[in-house]
Amino acid sequence: MTNLNSKINNLLTGQSFITSQSNNITCSVERSGDGKKLRFIRTYENGSFEVFKVDFQFV
C-alpha cells in the first residue's frame, strides 16, 4: 500500500488533506460527515472547484 493510500484509508469523518498542487490547481480528498464517502476535489486559482471522483465506503 502506498503512503497516499494509507493516508486516504486513515481519514476520519470530516477530515481532508491536499494530495497534490501544480499550475495553481490543488487536488484534495475529504471524507464525508457520515464517513461513507470519499470526495476527490480540484480547486482552481479563482476559487472554483469540481468534485471529480466520489467513492462510497460502507463502514
C-alpha positions, 0 to 999 in steps of 0.5 A, a space after each residue: 500500500 502506498 503512503 497516499 493510500 494509507 493516508 486516504 484509508 486513515 481519514 476520519 469523518 470530516 477530515 481532508 488533506 491536499 494530495 497534490 498542487 501544480 499550475 495553481 490547481 490543488 487536488 484534495 480528498 475529504 471524507 464525508 460527515 457520515 464517513 461513507 464517502 470519499 470526495 476527490 476535489 480540484 480547486 482552481 486559482 479563482 476559487 472554483 472547484 469540481 468534485 471529480 471522483 466520489 467513492 462510497 465506503 460502507 463502514 
